[in-house]
Each structure stands twice: as C-alpha cells, then as structure tokens.
Amino acid sequence: MHRICVQAAGFALIAGPAMAASKNPFSAEFWKLSNTDFIVLVSFLIFIGILVYFKVPAMLTGMLDKRAEGIQSELDEARALKEEAQALLASYERKQAEVQDQADRIVAQAKSDAEAAAKQARADLEASITRRIAAAEEQIASAEAGAVKEVRDTAAGIAIMAARDIIAKQMSASDANKLIEAAIEEVDTKLH
C-alpha cells in the first residue's frame, strides 16, 4: 500500500503540471509561492497525502475486492444453478424415456389384447354359427319328422276310413259281432 502511494507521488512529480511548465523546476524562481506551478504541485501532493492518510486507496482496494468477491460468488451461484439445471434436465429426460417406454409397452399390450379379443370373438362367432346351424338342422329334422308323422297319420286315417268302408260293405252283422267279441277278448287278455 505504501509502495503504491510512493509510486503515485513519484508519478505526480514526473508527470505533474510543474513538469509541463516552461519554467525550470530546479531554479529558485520555481520554489516561490507566487509561482502557480509550484502551488499546483504542492496542492496535488497534499491531496495525495490526504487520500493516503484517510486510507482511500485501501478503501478503494477493499471495495474492488468486495466487488470481485461478489462477482465471483455470482459466477459460482450461476455455475451451481447451471449444474442443477443440467441435472434436472437429465432427470426429466430419463423420466420422459421411462414414460415413453411405458407408453410403448401399454400400446403393445393393448394391441395384443385387441388381437386376443378379436380371436376370441371369431371363435365365439364360429361357435354361435355352429350352434345355430345345429339348431336349424334339429328344427329341420323335427319338422321333417313331424311332416312324416302327419303324412303317416293322415295316410293311416285314410286307410282306416277306406278299410271301414270296405269292411262295412262286405261284412255282415254276425261277422261284425264276432270281430267285436274277438277284440274284447284280446283286450281282456292284454289287460290281465
């Protein structure tokens, strides 16, 4: 600190306004109080002395150091925030990748479930068609059997009526009584 003050004083002497004057600083004329160059030199040295006495250079250095420390702390904080942001970005990217993988798995599972449901629906439809065909075939067979029975019943009824007419025309009363008695005896033997 003291070195800085000495250097400043030396510089003031070398580059001061007294050196810029046309008068020789080593002459007796220069050192008189009526010389404005001398007064300016003395005032400048007093000013530098006052600054050194009140430790203004130390205060300026301290202020500059504080400012440098503040800037350094802001830089450190900015670096920490950048690292934190990068870590957060990496975390979000990992989470996005996990979510994308999970979404892909869900889509694949949904596709396989849909395919399985479609296969099951086809199988159910085929089974339903098979059941309906079987039911229709049963209905056709039943209707066929009913029609055959109806035709037989009708044919039997017509045959009975024709036989009755023929028997009635060809049979006498005594033959009818014999047939009735034979039928009664046959029924009697079957019941007992």
HUSUL-V299368 format. One line per field, one symbol per residue. ss: DSSP state (2 for helix, 1 for strand, 0 for the rest). A space follows every 50 residues. Layout:
BEGIN
ss = ???
END
This chain:
BEGIN
ss = 02222222222222202222000000000000000222222222222222 22200222222222222222222222222222222222222222222222 22222222222222222222222222222222222222222222222222 222222222222222222220022222222222222222220
END
